[in-house]
């Protein structure tokens, strides 16, 4: 689950999920929803992503920025994500479609601003700020 929250200069979303992998999936879905306001459940494109980082927070930002890069260069929108995370390493198969229509909001990057992934009562939560 994700929801858009108010932020002074940029855009931010709050994400909660039952696993660290689902935090990443929901963050990606939320980001694409902000950009397009409608995300189709199509799977005609598959892309593999493998990343390593210093922490899950850095890994999340790297992952979202990789998706933004693919979106910017190939116009792919990802709606289905199969993610595995182990020891600050991510392996993902992401599925989606190409979208030629203009974005509602152009996101430049996911940022590290106040980023922290917290686990409480078996629920993971984070807030991600995007530079627009």
Residue pairs with C-beta under 8 A, 6 or more apart in sequence:
1 15
1 16
1 17
1 26
2 13
2 14
2 15
2 16
2 26
2 27
2 29
2 30
2 33
3 13
3 14
3 30
4 11
4 12
4 13
4 30
4 34
5 12
5 13
5 14
5 127
6 12
7 129
10 111
10 113
10 129
10 130
10 131
10 132
11 34
11 105
11 107
11 129
11 130
11 132
12 127
12 128
12 129
12 130
13 27
13 30
13 31
13 34
13 127
13 128
13 130
14 125
14 126
14 127
15 23
15 26
15 27
15 30
15 125
15 126
15 127
15 128
16 23
16 26
16 123
16 124
16 125
17 23
17 25
17 26
17 123
17 124
18 122
18 123
18 124
19 124
20 56
20 85
20 117
20 124
21 83
21 84
21 85
22 124
23 60
23 117
23 124
23 125
23 126
24 59
24 60
24 63
24 81
24 83
24 85
24 90
24 92
25 81
25 83
27 60
27 64
27 126
27 128
28 63
28 64
28 67
28 78
28 81
28 94
29 39
29 79
29 81
30 128
31 64
31 67
31 68
31 107
31 110
31 128
31 130
32 39
32 67
32 71
32 77
32 78
32 79
33 39
34 104
34 105
34 107
34 130
35 71
35 77
35 103
35 104
35 105
35 106
35 107
36 77
36 99
36 101
36 103
36 104
37 104
39 77
39 79
40 77
40 79
40 97
41 79
41 80
42 79
42 96
42 97
43 79
43 80
43 95
43 96
43 97
44 96
44 97
44 98
45 76
45 95
45 96
45 97
45 98
46 93
46 94
46 95
47 70
47 76
47 78
47 93
47 94
47 95
47 96
48 91
48 92
48 93
48 94
49 63
49 66
49 67
49 90
49 91
49 92
49 94
50 89
50 90
50 91
50 92
51 59
51 62
51 63
51 66
51 89
51 90
52 59
52 88
52 89
52 90
53 59
53 62
53 88
53 90
54 88
55 88
56 85
56 88
56 117
57 112
57 115
57 116
57 117
57 126
58 88
58 112
59 85
59 88
59 89
59 90
60 110
60 115
60 117
60 126
60 128
61 110
61 111
61 112
61 115
61 128
62 90
63 90
63 92
64 110
64 128
65 109
65 110
67 78
67 94
68 107
68 108
68 109
68 110
70 76
70 78
71 77
71 78
74 98
75 98
75 99
75 100
76 96
76 97
76 98
76 99
77 96
77 97
77 98
77 99
78 94
78 95
78 96
79 95
79 96
79 97
80 94
80 95
80 96
81 92
81 93
81 94
81 95
82 92
82 93
82 94
82 95
83 90
83 91
83 92
84 90
84 91
84 92
105 132
106 132
107 130
107 131
107 132
108 130
108 131
108 132
109 130
109 131
110 128
110 129
110 130
110 131
111 128
111 129
111 130
111 131
113 129
114 127
114 129
115 126
115 127
115 128
115 129
116 126
116 127
117 124
117 125
117 126
118 124
118 125
118 126
119 125
